[in-house]
Amino acid sequence: MTKFNSLTKACCLFLLSTATAITLPAQTFTTLHSFDGTDGNNSQAALVQATDGNLYGSTVYAGANGVGTIYKMTTSGTVTLLTSFDGANGSSPWNALIQGSDGNLYGTANYGGADHDCTGGCGVVYKTTLGGAITTLHSFDGTDGVNPQEGLVLGSNGDFYGLTLYGGDGYGTVFNINTSGKLTTLHTFVDGTDGAYPYPAMIQATDGNFYGTTYTGGAYDEGTVFRMTPSGTLTTIYSFCADEDLCTDGAEPVGGLVQRNDGNLYGVAAHGANQICGCGTIFKLTLTGTFTTLHSFTGSEGNGAWSRMVQGTDGNFYGVTTYGGASTFCDGGCGTIFSIGPTGAFTSLYSFCPASGCADGAVSIAGLIQDTNGTFYGTTAEGGTSNEGVVYSLSMGLGPFVKTQTTSGAVGSSVVILGTGLTGATSVTFNGTSAVFTVVSSSEITATVPAGATSGRVQVTTPTVVLLSNQNFRVTP
């Protein structure tokens, strides 16, 4: 526990100046908001785009009670504090929110809740309205897990699936929970042979199974990639540090996985590989376990990728490292933003804190998201005018697109489509098959998966532009 938490601590403390936009060739980095404590402190969670077109996020500390907040932000950077956690309803949310089919946001808090045998609470699963009204769905008690800091994934069956880092009489658990709060423990990591300390949130792949990583454990005690069926049967498909001397494949894969439209899994490992710094790797993995190292970080281009990459609409992956980079104002670097192609073509895009004061942010623990306006958004744990962290945007000149809130569904099921400028849409198709749809707002369409539809891209035609989904939609039996 000490090993894991110590690596998430921030690296530098500075008195900061006013943030500005920084323009680089083909890209624009902009600091949108600096937290001041009242609205939060230390954001370690990626943002989520909701049906109202706004972005929602959480902070680990500060707010009215010092134990974290939930906030809303427009894409131009106007932040509204929605609620402050109070301990009883959760404390220290480290993970991204996710919007359910009912329109509410769902998440987990690392601590808080009904205090059983865990000092300060074992953590909770909660839901909140877009206005910030929180309801506790489940308080962990140790036997069913401790510290659910990994977030949730919405399964194709409508239930949420999540992880706890500890507890369950072992090294963490996998659980299922429905919108009413009924929780079922699906798997407990008991002795480390199948992994230990699962982190971060899983993904559901196109084969219907869930895929995730563990921080340690496995054949070499440096982490695993596992596959789990919706009913809870878990199989280890890869153990890290197969080369125990150099860990050329990486070690401690806490960045998580993403599935590209080619069907393969891509992810990052926080450590291993480079002999000088052991700064981590980027890798590709087939669903059957064939592993390829795509890139090894050198330190100057980043060190310690602690968050999931996101596939941009240009086909490249975009991600951040917590430390490393060109800055000399943090011990070990203040973090970076990078992109990488599916075959390993790597580009360093940005190093945080180019000048004393870190006005642009520092220590980027949370991953990026791409809003349907084409721009990437992220947060840092430190930096900004009060050294409480920032929210920033990165424009790579990519155009707007649409995305479905769930990436799979059966014929006849309702699907929410998010976008920008959807008013007046004239057509929605699922891989070329026309669907019945309703334009709810300029940022939301609801559509019914049509008979005859096959897996592929969703397309929305508006009076001014044709928008494609960033991911294939999987039509389930």
Order of alpha helices (4+ residues) and beta strands (2+ residues): alpha-beta-beta-beta-beta-beta-beta-beta-beta-beta-beta-beta-beta-beta-beta-beta-beta-beta-beta-beta-beta-beta-beta-beta-beta-beta-beta-beta-beta-beta-beta-beta-beta-beta-beta-beta-beta-beta-beta-beta-beta
